[in-house]
Amino acid sequence: APIDAMRVRYWDRAATPGSGCYTAGVLMARDRFGIFYVEHVIRGQWGPLERDRVIEQIAERDARLYRNEVLIYVEQEGGSGGKEVAGQMISNLSGFPVFRDVVSGTKFKTTGGEKLPGEAKIVRAMPLAAQVEAGNVRVVRGPWNNDYIEELCA
């Protein structure tokens, strides 16, 4: 990906060590021609303290690589607890350009006993899906590629 591209890292957080949902942080860039690059993905099943430490380390990595110009977004789930957790993450990342993304809708739905993405995840995935269909998305080669592509397909 070009060095002069605009970059955003988005975090979808979970907090069950060793099982359950994954915390995932995806770094994407967009060049001046409108081509998107998935540059880096990190994911893990960490407890809250380890998760927050990893997020801070990745923010420091991104800042070193891209002159502190990577915009960071953290998911804010509904209710007062979601506001508090997002606010705490923003405080933990003081010194970095970090913002909250207020999401609405269900995160998951169950159909025939199978857990599927809910409205909130589908709505957020649609812009990327449209750009992929248009041929405007590239994936930078990395050790995380297989897990990332498998997750997208699921």
Secondary structure, DSSP 8 states (H G I E B T S, - for coil): --TTSEEEEEEE----TTSSS-EEEEEEEE-TTS-EEEEEEEEE---HHHHHHHHHHHHHHHHHHTTT--EEEEEE-SHHHHHHHHHHHHHHTTTS-EEEEE--S-SEEEETTEEEE-HHHHHHHHHHHHHHHTT-EEE---TTHHHHHHHHH-
